[in-house]
């Protein structure tokens, strides 16, 4: 991660997932692409992996957090949805393998009135059984769109155009 921004309007973009489980690592793949860019000084990127409660300090330090994660739901693989979760029940029903700690942590932060504004971009995947670091064709095909959605969310901060980068 780049050095922590010193701005009140700080934004953290956090990719969540297991890089070794194919599509389940879509958030991590996106974080790697974003990390290669020259982002505005108030925007940081973090590969959150499968950490759960270990990410607590990041949620407390940033007023805005954009999370990107895979989900198992009834949508076609590659479907991208924006969710603004406040409590564990606000998350998709079948989040990926690391969701329990993350859901509980966000719920606890809200109960303590210490939660940032969270924007959760979920990408529908077909299976958690896939092994390897590559993405399926369906998920690889939507990566530029996912990148565009994230950069649009942070784009109001700067007039620069952020371009798609391959890790």
N, C-alpha and C positions, 0 to 999 in steps of 0.2 A: 504494500500500500504506500502511496505517496505520503509525504509529511502531512499531518493533520492541518486542515485549513484553519485559519484564525479569524473566521468571519461568523457573524450571527446568522447569516443566511446559508450556513453550510448544508450541503447535501451529501449523503452517503449512498452510493449505489453498491448494493451487496448481492453478489451472485451466490446462491445456495445450491448445494447438491453434491453428489458423489461422482467425481470425475471418472472413476473407474467403472461406473455402471451405465455407460452409454448415454442415452437421452436423459437419464436422471441427473446428469451433470450439466444440463443446458445453462443454468445460472452461472456456473463456474466458467463455462466456455465464453459466455458473454462478458463476464468480468475480465477475462484475459484480453479480449478484443478492446474493451474500453481502456484498460490499463496501458495499452500501447499508444493512446492518444495524448495530445497536449490539451488537457481539459482545463476549464476555468479554475482559478485558484481556490474557489469555495466548494469544489466538487472533488470528493475522494471516492476511490473504488476499492472494494475489498472482496476477496475470494473467501466467503464465509464457510465453505465446505459443508460439513455436517455437524457443526459445533453446538448448536442449541444454546444452552445457558451460558456458554463461554463467550457469547457475543454480547452479553448484557452491557458492557461498558460502551460499546459503539452506539447502542440504542439510547443511552443516556447522554452521549456527547453531541449528537446531531439532531437538530430540530426537524429535519426531513430525511426520511430513509426510503429509498426505492429498493425493494426486494425483487429478485427474479428467481423463480423456482419452477420445477416440474411438478405436475400433478396427474394423478390417475382419476379420470372422471368419465362421463359418458360422451364427451365431445371428441370429434375426430383429432387424431394426432396433429399437432401444430397449431391448434386453436389457442389464441392468446386472449386472456381476460385480465382486466384490471379490477382488483378488489381492494377495499380500504378496511382492513380488519381492525377491530378493537378488542375482541375477545376470542378465545379459542374456537367458539362456535362459528365465528365469522370466516374462518378458513375453509377451503374446500374440504369435503368430507374425507377424501383419501389423499392427503398430502403424502410426500415421499418419505423415505426411511428415517429422516431426522426431525420430523415435524413435532414430536411430542415435546421436547425441550423448548423448541422455538415458540410453539403455540402457548405453552404455559408461561414462558418468560414474557411474551408480549401481553398476555392477559394480566400478569402480575404488575407490569409497568403501568398499565391502564388503571388498575385498582389503586395504585400508589400515586396516581396522577403525575407520572414521570415519563410517559410515553411520548415519543416524537410522532409527527404525522407520518403514517406508514402507507406507502403505495405498493401493493403486492401485485406484480405481473406474474401470472401463472401460465405455464405452457402445458397443454395437454399432451401426454405421452401414452403409448400403447401398453408398455410393460416395464416393470422394474427388473425383469429377469435378464435383460441385455447386459453382457459383459464387454469391457473394452473402453477405450477412451474416445472412440469415434461416435458421431451422431448418425442416426438413420437419415435416409434421404428426405423424409417428411420434415424432420426437425432442422436439418441443415438448410433446407429450402426457405424456412421462415426466419432464419437468423438475421438477415438484413432488415426485415420488418421489425423484429424484436429490438434490434439496435436502434432503428428509427424511432420506435415508441419511447425508448428510454431517453434518447437524445432530445426528443421533443419535450419530454417532461422537464429536462434541465435546460432546454434551449431558451427559455424566457430570461435566463440569467445573463446570457451572452448573445451577441449578434453573430458570433462565428458559427460556421457550418461544420459539424463534426462528421467525418466520413467513415464509412465501414472499413474495418481493418481485419485482416485474417491473422490469427495468432501464429 
